[in-house]
């Protein structure tokens, strides 16, 4: 079961050499800034690919969706492949409604997302 506590955390790990920004908790107007900072710091490093792991997110508000759209746009401008891990309805459904799922690769597992962003 997904833990939906009010505490939001963000950290970067690496999986098969690809940075993975791991977010847990809720992403809304009161918690978005640390997520924004971490995402844009990783994009500014110009990695060969980037994964945003939202599998531990129990709620994503409009501010979080806007941040995701910004990250997708920045990654595209920098030509950095980006994938999102979103296995729960609480994240996947808002991404479908806003059609963000059409702008980025959405996966159900980190390994799948890493494969999607690795150079072929």
C-alpha positions in Angstrom: 0.0 0.0 0.0 1.2 3.5 -0.8 2.2 5.6 2.1 0.5 9.0 1.8 2.0 10.8 4.8 2.4 14.5 4.6 6.2 14.4 4.5 7.6 15.0 1.1 11.1 13.9 0.3 13.3 14.2 -2.8 16.7 12.7 -3.5 18.7 11.6 -6.4 20.0 8.1 -6.8 21.6 6.4 -9.8 20.4 3.3 -11.6 22.7 1.8 -14.3 24.5 5.2 -14.5 21.3 7.2 -15.0 20.2 9.8 -12.4 16.9 9.1 -10.8 15.1 11.8 -8.9 13.0 10.0 -6.3 10.0 11.9 -4.9 7.8 10.6 -2.1 4.8 12.1 -0.3 2.7 14.8 -1.9 3.6 17.3 -4.6 1.6 20.5 -4.3 2.1 24.2 -3.9 3.5 23.8 -0.3 6.0 21.1 -1.2 7.0 21.7 -4.8 10.1 23.9 -4.4 12.6 21.2 -3.2 11.4 19.0 -6.0 11.9 21.8 -8.5 15.4 22.5 -7.2 16.4 18.9 -7.4 14.9 18.3 -10.9 16.5 21.4 -12.4 19.8 20.8 -10.7 19.9 17.4 -12.4 18.9 18.8 -15.8 21.5 21.5 -15.5 24.2 18.7 -15.2 23.2 17.6 -18.7 23.0 13.9 -18.1 22.5 11.5 -21.0 19.0 10.7 -19.6 16.9 11.5 -16.5 14.2 9.5 -14.7 11.7 11.1 -12.3 10.4 8.4 -9.9 6.9 9.4 -8.6 6.0 5.9 -7.5 6.1 7.0 -3.9 3.8 10.1 -4.5 0.3 9.8 -3.2 -1.0 13.1 -4.5 0.2 15.5 -7.2 -1.6 18.9 -7.5 -1.7 21.4 -10.3 1.5 22.9 -9.1 3.3 19.6 -9.3 1.8 18.9 -12.8 3.0 22.3 -13.9 6.5 21.5 -12.6 6.5 18.3 -14.5 5.5 20.1 -17.7 8.4 22.6 -17.1 10.8 19.7 -16.6 9.6 18.0 -19.8 10.0 21.2 -21.7 13.5 21.9 -20.3 14.6 18.3 -21.0 13.4 18.5 -24.6 15.2 21.8 -25.1 18.4 20.3 -23.7 17.9 17.1 -25.7 17.9 15.0 -22.6 15.7 11.9 -22.7 13.3 12.0 -19.7 11.0 9.3 -18.3 8.6 9.3 -15.4 7.8 6.4 -13.1 4.1 6.6 -12.1 2.6 3.3 -11.0 -0.3 4.7 -8.9 -3.6 6.1 -10.1 -3.1 9.2 -8.0 -0.3 10.3 -10.4 -1.1 8.5 -13.6 -4.7 9.8 -13.8 -3.8 13.5 -13.5 -1.1 13.0 -16.1 -3.7 11.5 -18.4 -6.2 14.2 -17.8 -3.6 16.9 -18.6 -2.1 14.9 -21.4 1.3 15.0 -19.9 1.5 11.3 -20.5 1.6 12.1 -24.2 4.6 14.4 -23.7 6.9 12.1 -21.8 7.5 8.3 -21.5 5.6 7.0 -18.5 6.7 3.7 -17.0 5.6 1.5 -14.0 9.2 0.7 -12.8 12.5 2.4 -12.6 14.3 -0.2 -14.6 11.9 0.2 -17.5 12.3 4.0 -17.3 16.1 3.8 -17.3 16.0 1.6 -20.3 13.7 4.1 -22.1 16.2 7.0 -21.6 19.5 5.1 -22.3 21.1 5.7 -25.6 20.3 3.0 -28.1 
